[in-house]
Amino acid sequence: MSYRNILFTALAALLLLSACADDEVFTSSPNRILTFSTDTVTLDTVFSNVPSARRDMWVYNRSGEGIRCMNIRLERGNQSGFRVNVDGTYLGASMGYQTNNVEVRNKDSIRVFVEVTTPYNHAGKPNFVDDNLIFTLESGVVQKVNLNVYSWDALQLRDVKISRDSVLSSGPTPIIIYGGITVEEGATLTISAGTTLYFHADAGIDVFGRLNILGNADQNVVLRGDRIDRMFDYLPYDGVSGQWKGIHFHPSSYENWLQFADIHSTFDGVMVDSSDVSREKLTLHSSTIHNCQGYGLYAQNSRIRLTNCQISNTLRDCLCVDGGWAEVNGCTLAQFYPFDALRGVALRFLASNFDLHQLLCQNSLVTGYAEIEMVGEKGKRKEPVFNYAFSHCIIRDTTNINYVDTVNVFRKVVFENDEDTSLVYGKKHFAKIDTKKLRYDFRLDSLSTAIGKADPTTSPENDRQGRERDDKPDIGAFEFSRNE
């Protein structure tokens, strides 16, 4: 090796050692402090004794010199229920809920993870719980990050079996369902007005007997998932589909009545198994099925009746009638599912597997993003019964429906398509279709052509909200109010 190369190598080594030495310098100056990605870690609202989702934050050193944390600790130790991991070290009981001598080099960072399982507070309402994560620097400077959450006591029910007539009602204490509710054959479960049931991901309602949901206009019955925190700042988990299993009516179940029910954020909203079509299987009145990761309502060879219902935003079809008998009146079927472009249609009716004895659709709004939001399919069976009729409806395109007599099958029906520039993709029918924050309000907008177009002789007397319809009623589940 030449003298020049030896000298260059030696200089490079000295520079490297110097750089490493600079990185190893840790200051005791009180002017050098840490920077946090947030000064408060908020975990929204959680149920007591139920683990929360995990949140994280970053601790940065932008001071110009290395900083050594002599101690990082949870101020209240094990009293608040918070669990913290600092740069891979869990601040648990064996550590005294603290860690020592954590070095944060200049221009470096560490990551902190936070979860919580709060104790019961016996307050009857959400209770504020907080703690502080305290950083004590080598300089003696103390820095804090606040951790907080609202904790709500809940009654937890697991694998509920209804073997005799029963009433389920929630007071001020919410009810969480784990494993599901099974209504056995011969039994009736009645869910009272104002009740909210929170279902864990593995839970739903299986009905072999009978289910009555008896909400009213002022006190709906709400069936939803048990995540009451947020996925993102703008998006609560309650706005995400697939949070719980939904309702399944088995073949032995008849005479089910659901009124003023709000069923949302499920896998499949309501599944109806094949049964005797001469017997009423399900009446759905003034109810909502929204935001499903499967079907909204799938009815197989059954007798169902829907009045003043909103079924909206589903990965598969909002309403699928697979044979049987169905009456749909004053309903809004709106397909604006935001999580997958390969979504189903707003309305599908079939005679592929079973005879479609009758589908009668009146005074209903069938729309969505796609060019075609209604599909009728006979299937390949020989001479299936395939009866349907539409009256006073607005439907977004029907070009692939196998119908013969337009006059008798579609009476006073408006078919919308992309040439209707005032109603782009059906969105302008509605008060709000916010695709950025995923907020939806399917009440009618003043621009909607559905206003005043229903049939006064067949339209329901009241709308989804229980309001009286006027002498020129509107198509769909909601009567437009000029006062809103």
Secondary structure, 3 states (H helix, E strand, C coil): CCHHHHHHHHHHHHHHHHHHHHHCCECCCCCCCCEECCCEEEEEEEECCCCCCCEEEEEECCCCCEEEEEEEEECCCCCCCEEEEECCEECCHHHCCEEEEEEECCCCEEEEEEEECCCCCCCCCCEEEEEEEEEEECCCCEEEEEEEEEEECCEEEEEEEECCCEEECCCCCCEEEEEEEEECCCCEEEEECCCEEEECCCCCEEECCEEEEECCCCCCEEEEECCCCEEECCEEHHHCCCCECCEEECCCCCCEEEECEEEECECCCEEECCCCCCCCCEEEECCEEEEECCCCEEEEEEEEEEECCEEEEECCCCEEEEEEEEEEECCEEEECCCCCCCCCCCEEEECCCCCEEEEEEECCEEEECCCCCEEEECCCCCCCCEEEEEECCEEECCCCCCCCCHHHHEECCEEECCCCCCCHHHHHHEEEEECCCCEEEEEECCCCCCCCCCCCCCCCCECCCCCECCCCCCCCCCCCCCCC
